[in-house]
Amino acid sequence: MRPSTELSVKVKVAVGDGEPIESALRRFKREVNKSGHLMELRHKRYFENSQERIKRKVKE
């Protein structure tokens, strides 16, 4: 059996009483960006051989 390739996102934001949902959503988006999950998903979207990965890492 192959190992699971799913990413588990561990980002949580607690919404305070009376806090607008828009501000909580902004905080959530900021935390997701800081965690790096979106960049990882973008890189894993298509197959990337080792030469392409090295070129990308040098460019970053």
FENJORA-V893118 format. One record per residue. N is the residue number from 1. SS is DSSP state (hx for helix, st for strand, lp for the rest). OMEGA is omega as a letter, one per 40 degrees, with the letter a starting at -180 (NA if undefined). NEAR is the number of other ideal C-beta (glycine too) atoms within 10 Angstrom. Layout:
# FENJORA-V893118
N_SS_OMEGA_NEAR / N_SS_OMEGA_NEAR
This chain:
# FENJORA-V893118
1_lp_a_3 / 2_lp_i_4 / 3_lp_a_5 / 4_lp_i_7 / 5_lp_a_6 / 6_lp_i_6 / 7_lp_i_10 / 8_lp_a_6 / 9_lp_a_12 / 10_lp_a_8 / 11_lp_i_14 / 12_lp_i_7 / 13_lp_i_14 / 14_lp_i_7 / 15_lp_a_13 / 16_lp_i_8 / 17_lp_i_4 / 18_lp_i_5 / 19_lp_i_11 / 20_lp_a_10 / 21_hx_i_9 / 22_hx_i_8 / 23_hx_i_12 / 24_hx_i_14 / 25_hx_i_12 / 26_hx_i_12 / 27_hx_i_15 / 28_hx_i_15 / 29_hx_i_13 / 30_hx_i_12 / 31_hx_i_15 / 32_hx_i_14 / 33_hx_i_12 / 34_hx_a_9 / 35_hx_i_13 / 36_lp_a_9 / 37_hx_a_16 / 38_hx_i_12 / 39_hx_i_11 / 40_hx_i_11 / 41_hx_i_11 / 42_hx_i_9 / 43_hx_a_12 / 44_hx_a_11 / 45_lp_i_8 / 46_lp_i_7 / 47_lp_a_6 / 48_lp_a_13 / 49_lp_a_7 / 50_hx_i_7 / 51_hx_i_8 / 52_hx_i_12 / 53_hx_i_11 / 54_hx_i_11 / 55_hx_a_11 / 56_hx_a_11 / 57_hx_i_8 / 58_hx_a_7 / 59_hx_i_6 / 60_lp_NA_6
